Amino acid sequence: MLIIIYHYDYLINIAEVNGNDTMNPDKIFLIIVFSTFVVTAAIQLFYYLFFYLTVYVNKPGKINDEKKSVSVIICAKNEAENLNNFLPFILKQDYPDYEVIVVNDCSEDNSYDILGKFTKQYPHLKISTINKDLKFTHNKKFAQFIGIKAAKNDILVFTDADCRPDSDKWLEGMTSHFNEKISFVLGYGGYFRENGFLNKYIRYDSMIIAMQYLGMALRGFPYMGVGRNLSYRRSVFFENKGYGAYNHIISGDDDLFVNTNASRNNTNVEFRNGTHTRSVPCTGFNEWMTQKKRHMTTAPHYKLRDKLLLITEPVTRVLFFSSLIVLLSFTFLWPYVLSVFGLRLIIQITVFALVQKKLNEPGLLAYSLFFDIFSPLINCIVYLSNILSGQGNNRWK
């Protein structure tokens, strides 16, 4: 890549000689396209090597061996089956001092009975119930606030009712980074591996997002976390007036709070083996679209710096593949074009394979080559759909 940039004038002269004519509009156009191709390839390699590869090569810093008291908070709305299946994995963590607070938010199934059964079995389980009121509608942030208010400990760990930790060391791992400086710990929340093309894309999408937010946090640019696996201090929540100006937005109880209050000095990451969580994935395309649209309602509210960092990668990816097609169609400097494409492909496959292993997401490598091309288009469709249909209502389930 550096050789091509260094000898750029020489390559253009070759193109002129091979064309047997002087510079004409078509040649100028192809030179512009080739320039776009080289620049976007360089930007792509920067993201892979500077941000994404960091997720693999990062080694945990000094771990705090002190087991601080912890409050785990789970908001549940009509989640009886998931609570029955996954809550025991939370309640059986190998950790000396923690409470689990489940906010039963206007559930109309038998969640109350399930939770009642578990309270008899696990004394560290506490239930906060929000009763249905036709005069008052609310989003997940209100339920989250109720759970935070009820917590007795400063260190809070968040997950969802449909999530299962990968091991009984999950809580120990997520809390081991807290010290006098750290207020946020970002974890990895993936999805269960199932059959089907949609499941592979959902897992790929969550992994790419994790490569972004974990890698950027490691490089000093924390911009989001996922509520499936996130920890921060209760004191920070109240010192910063909770969700503040974003309280009305349907999502953002996780990413917008992190985007507003996390910094390079107060944030750490945790993605060692056994500290991930796995969630129940959507099984239908419409269900996934609804979920994805809800998640994207927060994007316009990110800091400008984070918006620019996040939009640059997919935009340059689209320009990279578009210019590749044009250049190969005209066979313009095709040996150099294929060399650049091959370099990006090798680095892409290598980095993805390494991070896939680190995050324990097998079976995605081959599909990632296809998803890499079309995921920006899919995200663009979802984002435009949000704009056309409004930014969502005030329901969180």
C-alpha positions as CSV (number, residue, x, y, z in Angstrom):
1,M,0.0,0.0,0.0
2,L,2.8,2.4,0.9
3,I,4.7,1.5,-2.2
4,I,1.7,2.3,-4.4
5,I,1.2,5.7,-2.7
6,Y,4.9,6.5,-2.9
7,H,5.0,5.7,-6.6
8,Y,1.6,7.1,-7.5
9,D,2.9,9.5,-10.2
10,Y,4.8,6.7,-11.8
11,L,1.7,4.5,-11.9
12,I,-0.3,7.3,-13.5
13,N,2.4,7.7,-16.2
14,I,2.2,4.0,-16.9
15,A,-1.5,4.3,-17.3
16,E,-1.0,7.1,-19.8
17,V,1.5,5.2,-21.8
18,N,-0.6,2.0,-21.9
19,G,-3.5,4.0,-23.1
20,N,-1.5,5.4,-26.0
21,D,-3.1,8.8,-25.7
22,T,-2.9,12.0,-23.7
23,M,-5.1,12.7,-20.7
24,N,-8.8,12.7,-21.6
25,P,-11.9,12.9,-19.5
26,D,-12.2,9.1,-19.2
27,K,-8.6,8.8,-18.1
28,I,-9.1,11.6,-15.6
29,F,-12.2,9.9,-14.3
30,L,-10.3,6.6,-13.8
31,I,-7.4,8.3,-12.1
32,I,-9.9,9.8,-9.6
33,V,-11.5,6.4,-9.1
34,F,-8.1,4.8,-8.6
35,S,-7.2,7.6,-6.1
36,T,-10.4,6.9,-4.2
37,F,-9.7,3.2,-4.2
38,V,-6.2,3.6,-2.7
39,V,-7.3,6.1,-0.1
40,T,-10.3,4.1,1.1
41,A,-8.2,1.0,1.2
42,A,-5.8,2.8,3.5
43,I,-8.6,3.9,5.7
44,Q,-10.0,0.4,5.9
45,L,-6.6,-1.0,6.9
46,F,-6.3,1.6,9.5
47,Y,-9.6,0.5,11.1
48,Y,-8.7,-3.2,11.0
49,L,-5.1,-2.7,12.4
50,F,-5.6,0.1,14.8
51,F,-9.1,-0.6,16.3
52,Y,-10.2,-4.1,15.5
53,L,-7.0,-6.0,15.9
54,T,-6.6,-4.4,19.4
55,V,-9.5,-6.6,20.6
56,Y,-7.3,-9.7,20.0
57,V,-3.9,-8.4,21.0
58,N,-5.1,-6.6,24.2
59,K,-3.9,-8.2,27.4
60,P,-5.8,-7.4,30.6
61,G,-4.2,-4.9,32.8
62,K,-3.8,-5.1,36.5
63,I,-6.8,-7.0,37.9
64,N,-8.3,-6.0,41.2
65,D,-8.4,-9.2,43.4
66,E,-10.7,-7.5,46.0
67,K,-14.3,-8.8,45.6
68,K,-16.4,-5.7,46.0
69,S,-20.1,-5.9,46.7
70,V,-22.1,-5.9,43.5
71,S,-25.7,-5.4,42.4
72,V,-26.9,-7.2,39.2
73,I,-29.9,-5.5,37.6
74,I,-32.2,-7.2,35.1
75,C,-35.4,-5.6,33.6
76,A,-38.0,-8.1,32.5
77,K,-41.3,-7.6,30.7
78,N,-43.2,-10.8,29.9
79,E,-40.0,-12.8,30.2
80,A,-41.3,-15.8,32.2
81,E,-39.7,-18.5,30.0
82,N,-36.4,-16.7,29.8
83,L,-36.3,-16.0,33.5
84,N,-37.0,-19.7,34.2
85,N,-34.2,-20.7,31.8
86,F,-31.5,-18.2,32.4
87,L,-31.9,-16.5,35.8
88,P,-30.4,-19.5,37.7
89,F,-27.1,-18.9,35.8
90,I,-27.0,-15.4,37.3
91,L,-28.0,-16.5,40.7
92,K,-25.3,-19.3,40.8
93,Q,-22.3,-17.1,40.1
94,D,-19.1,-17.9,42.0
95,Y,-19.0,-14.6,43.8
96,P,-19.1,-13.9,47.6
97,D,-21.2,-10.8,47.9
98,Y,-23.8,-9.8,45.4
99,E,-27.5,-9.2,45.0
100,V,-29.7,-9.7,41.9
101,I,-32.5,-7.2,41.4
102,V,-35.2,-8.2,38.8
103,V,-37.5,-5.4,37.8
104,N,-40.8,-7.1,36.8
105,D,-42.1,-4.4,34.5
106,C,-45.9,-4.7,34.0
107,S,-45.6,-8.4,33.0
108,E,-48.8,-10.1,32.0
109,D,-47.5,-13.7,31.9
110,N,-46.5,-15.9,34.9
111,S,-43.2,-14.0,35.6
112,Y,-44.4,-13.3,39.1
113,D,-44.8,-17.0,39.9
114,I,-41.4,-17.8,38.4
115,L,-39.7,-15.1,40.4
116,G,-41.6,-16.1,43.6
117,K,-40.2,-19.6,43.2
118,F,-36.7,-18.4,42.9
119,T,-36.9,-16.0,45.9
120,K,-37.6,-18.9,48.1
121,Q,-34.5,-20.7,46.8
122,Y,-32.1,-17.7,46.5
123,P,-32.1,-15.2,49.3
124,H,-29.9,-12.7,47.3
125,L,-32.7,-12.3,44.7
126,K,-34.8,-9.2,45.1
127,I,-37.9,-8.3,43.1
128,S,-39.1,-4.8,42.2
129,T,-42.5,-4.8,40.6
130,I,-44.0,-2.0,38.3
131,N,-47.8,-2.4,38.0
132,K,-49.5,-1.6,34.8
133,D,-51.2,1.9,34.7
134,L,-53.1,2.9,31.7
135,K,-52.5,6.5,32.5
136,F,-48.7,6.1,32.6
137,T,-46.6,4.7,29.8
138,H,-42.8,4.3,30.1
139,N,-39.7,3.0,28.4
140,K,-37.0,0.6,29.7
141,K,-35.1,3.5,31.2
142,F,-37.8,3.9,33.9
143,A,-37.6,0.2,34.8
144,Q,-33.8,0.5,34.8
145,F,-34.0,3.5,37.1
146,I,-36.2,1.6,39.5
147,G,-33.6,-1.2,39.7
148,I,-30.7,1.3,40.2
149,K,-32.7,3.0,42.9
150,A,-33.3,-0.3,44.7
151,A,-29.6,-1.4,44.5
152,K,-27.7,-1.2,47.7
153,N,-24.2,-1.5,46.2
154,D,-22.2,1.1,44.2
155,I,-21.0,-1.3,41.5
156,L,-23.8,-2.3,39.1
157,V,-23.8,-5.0,36.5
158,F,-26.5,-5.1,33.8
159,T,-27.8,-7.9,31.7
160,D,-31.1,-8.9,30.1
161,A,-33.7,-11.5,31.0
162,D,-32.9,-13.5,27.9
163,C,-29.2,-13.6,28.6
164,R,-27.0,-16.3,30.0
165,P,-23.4,-15.8,31.2
166,D,-20.8,-18.1,29.6
167,S,-19.6,-19.2,33.0
168,D,-20.0,-18.8,36.8
169,K,-16.9,-16.5,36.6
170,W,-18.8,-13.8,34.6
171,L,-19.5,-11.6,37.6
172,E,-15.9,-11.9,38.9
173,G,-14.6,-10.9,35.5
174,M,-16.9,-7.9,35.0
175,T,-16.1,-6.4,38.4
176,S,-12.4,-7.1,38.6
177,H,-11.4,-3.9,36.7
178,F,-12.9,-1.5,39.2
179,N,-10.5,0.8,41.1
180,E,-10.5,4.4,42.2
181,K,-10.3,5.5,38.6
182,I,-12.5,3.1,36.7
183,S,-16.3,3.8,36.6
184,F,-17.3,1.8,33.5
185,V,-16.5,-1.7,32.3
186,L,-17.7,-2.8,28.9
187,G,-18.3,-6.5,28.2
188,Y,-19.2,-8.6,25.2
189,G,-22.8,-9.7,24.7
190,G,-23.3,-12.1,21.8
191,Y,-26.1,-14.3,20.7
192,F,-26.7,-18.1,20.9
193,R,-25.6,-20.0,17.8
194,E,-28.5,-21.5,15.9
195,N,-29.2,-22.7,12.4
196,G,-30.2,-20.4,9.6
197,F,-28.8,-17.5,7.6
198,L,-30.4,-14.8,9.8
199,N,-28.8,-16.2,12.9
200,K,-25.4,-16.0,11.2
201,Y,-26.0,-12.4,10.2
202,I,-27.2,-11.4,13.7
203,R,-24.1,-12.9,15.3
204,Y,-21.8,-11.3,12.7
205,D,-23.5,-7.9,13.2
206,S,-23.1,-8.1,17.0
207,M,-19.5,-9.2,16.6
208,I,-18.6,-6.3,14.2
209,I,-20.3,-3.8,16.6
210,A,-18.2,-5.3,19.4
211,M,-15.0,-5.0,17.4
212,Q,-15.9,-1.3,17.0
213,Y,-16.9,-0.3,20.6
214,L,-14.4,-2.6,22.4
215,G,-11.5,-1.6,20.0
216,M,-12.3,2.1,20.2
217,A,-12.6,1.9,24.0
218,L,-9.2,0.3,24.2
219,R,-7.8,3.1,22.0
220,G,-9.3,5.7,24.3
221,F,-12.5,6.4,22.5
222,P,-15.3,4.7,24.5
223,Y,-18.6,5.5,22.8
224,M,-21.1,2.8,23.8
225,G,-21.7,-0.5,25.6
226,V,-24.4,-3.1,25.4
227,G,-27.0,-3.6,28.1
228,R,-26.5,-7.4,27.7
229,N,-23.2,-7.1,29.5
230,L,-22.3,-3.7,31.0
231,S,-21.1,-2.5,34.4
232,Y,-20.8,1.0,35.9
233,R,-21.0,2.8,39.3
234,R,-24.3,3.7,40.8
235,S,-22.7,6.9,42.1
236,V,-21.8,8.0,38.5
237,F,-25.4,7.4,37.5
238,F,-26.9,9.8,40.1
239,E,-24.0,12.3,39.9
240,N,-24.8,12.7,36.2
241,K,-28.6,13.0,36.7
242,G,-29.3,9.6,35.3
243,Y,-30.2,9.4,31.6
244,G,-30.7,13.2,31.5
245,A,-31.7,14.7,28.2
246,Y,-32.0,11.3,26.6
247,N,-34.6,9.9,28.9
248,H,-37.4,10.2,26.3
249,I,-35.6,8.0,23.7
250,I,-36.8,4.5,23.5
251,S,-33.3,3.0,23.6
252,G,-30.0,4.3,25.0
253,D,-30.1,3.0,28.6
254,D,-26.8,1.5,27.7
255,D,-25.0,3.2,24.8
256,L,-26.1,6.8,25.3
257,F,-25.2,6.7,29.0
258,V,-21.8,5.4,28.2
259,N,-21.4,7.9,25.3
260,T,-22.2,10.8,27.5
261,N,-20.2,9.8,30.6
262,A,-17.4,7.4,29.7
263,S,-13.9,8.6,28.9
264,R,-10.5,7.1,28.2
265,N,-9.5,7.6,31.9
266,N,-12.6,6.0,33.6
267,T,-13.4,3.1,31.2
268,N,-12.0,-0.5,30.9
269,V,-13.1,-3.5,28.9
270,E,-13.6,-7.2,29.8
271,F,-13.8,-10.0,27.2
272,R,-11.8,-12.8,28.6
273,N,-13.1,-16.3,28.1
274,G,-16.1,-17.0,30.4
275,T,-17.1,-13.3,30.8
276,H,-19.3,-13.0,27.8
277,T,-23.1,-13.3,27.8
278,R,-25.3,-14.9,25.2
279,S,-28.8,-13.8,24.3
280,V,-31.7,-15.3,22.5
281,P,-31.6,-14.1,18.9
282,C,-34.6,-13.1,16.8
283,T,-35.9,-15.9,14.7
284,G,-37.8,-13.8,12.0
285,F,-36.6,-11.0,9.8
286,N,-39.4,-8.6,10.8
287,E,-38.7,-9.1,14.4
288,W,-35.0,-8.5,13.8
289,M,-35.8,-5.3,11.8
290,T,-37.9,-4.0,14.6
291,Q,-35.1,-4.6,17.1
292,K,-32.4,-3.1,14.8
293,K,-34.5,0.0,14.2
294,R,-35.0,0.5,17.9
295,H,-31.2,0.2,18.5
296,M,-30.5,2.7,15.8
297,T,-32.7,5.4,17.3
298,T,-29.7,6.4,19.5
299,A,-27.1,6.9,16.7
300,P,-28.1,10.5,15.9
301,H,-27.4,11.5,19.6
302,Y,-23.8,10.3,19.8
303,K,-21.0,12.8,20.1
304,L,-19.8,14.3,16.8
305,R,-16.4,12.6,17.1
306,D,-18.0,9.2,17.5
307,K,-20.4,9.8,14.6
308,L,-17.5,10.6,12.3
309,L,-15.5,7.6,13.4
310,L,-18.5,5.3,13.0
311,I,-19.7,6.6,9.6
312,T,-16.2,6.7,8.1
313,E,-15.7,3.0,8.1
314,P,-18.9,1.9,6.2
315,V,-18.7,4.8,3.8
316,T,-15.1,4.0,2.8
317,R,-16.1,0.4,2.5
318,V,-18.8,1.2,0.0
319,L,-16.4,3.5,-1.9
320,F,-13.7,0.8,-1.9
321,F,-15.9,-1.9,-3.4
322,S,-17.5,0.5,-5.9
323,S,-14.2,1.8,-7.1
324,L,-12.9,-1.8,-7.3
325,I,-15.7,-2.7,-9.7
326,V,-15.1,0.3,-11.9
327,L,-11.4,-0.2,-12.1
328,L,-11.6,-3.9,-12.9
329,S,-14.3,-3.2,-15.5
330,F,-11.9,-0.9,-17.3
331,T,-8.8,-3.1,-16.5
332,F,-7.2,0.2,-15.3
333,L,-3.9,-0.6,-13.5
334,W,-5.5,-4.0,-12.7
335,P,-2.4,-5.7,-11.3
336,Y,-2.0,-2.9,-8.6
337,V,-5.8,-2.9,-8.0
338,L,-5.8,-6.7,-7.4
339,S,-2.7,-6.3,-5.1
340,V,-4.4,-3.7,-2.9
341,F,-7.6,-5.8,-2.8
342,G,-5.7,-8.9,-1.9
343,L,-3.9,-7.1,0.9
344,R,-7.1,-5.8,2.4
345,L,-8.7,-9.2,2.0
346,I,-5.8,-11.0,3.8
347,I,-5.8,-8.5,6.7
348,Q,-9.6,-8.6,6.9
349,I,-9.7,-12.4,7.1
350,T,-6.8,-12.6,9.6
351,V,-8.2,-10.0,12.0
352,F,-11.7,-11.4,11.8
353,A,-10.5,-14.9,12.4
354,L,-8.4,-13.8,15.5
355,V,-11.2,-11.8,17.0
356,Q,-13.8,-14.5,16.2
357,K,-11.7,-16.9,18.3
358,K,-11.3,-14.3,21.1
359,L,-15.0,-13.7,21.3
360,N,-15.9,-17.4,20.8
361,E,-18.0,-16.8,17.7
362,P,-17.2,-19.8,15.5
363,G,-18.6,-20.5,12.0
364,L,-18.8,-16.9,10.8
365,L,-15.5,-16.4,8.8
366,A,-16.7,-17.6,5.4
367,Y,-20.0,-15.6,5.7
368,S,-18.2,-12.5,6.8
369,L,-16.8,-12.0,3.3
370,F,-20.3,-11.8,2.0
371,F,-21.7,-9.7,4.9
372,D,-18.8,-7.3,4.6
373,I,-20.1,-6.1,1.2
374,F,-23.8,-5.9,2.0
375,S,-24.0,-4.9,5.7
376,P,-23.5,-1.2,5.0
377,L,-26.5,-1.3,2.6
378,I,-28.6,-3.2,5.2
379,N,-27.8,-0.7,7.9
380,C,-28.5,2.2,5.5
381,I,-32.0,0.7,4.8
382,V,-32.7,0.3,8.5
383,Y,-31.6,3.9,9.2
384,L,-33.6,5.4,6.4
385,S,-36.6,3.3,7.5
386,N,-36.3,4.9,11.0
387,I,-36.2,8.4,9.5
388,L,-39.3,7.8,7.3
389,S,-41.3,6.1,10.0
390,G,-40.2,8.3,12.9
391,Q,-37.7,7.4,15.7
392,G,-39.9,4.8,17.4
393,N,-42.5,5.0,20.1
394,N,-42.0,4.8,23.9
395,R,-42.3,1.0,24.3
396,W,-39.3,-1.1,25.0
397,K,-40.9,-4.5,24.3
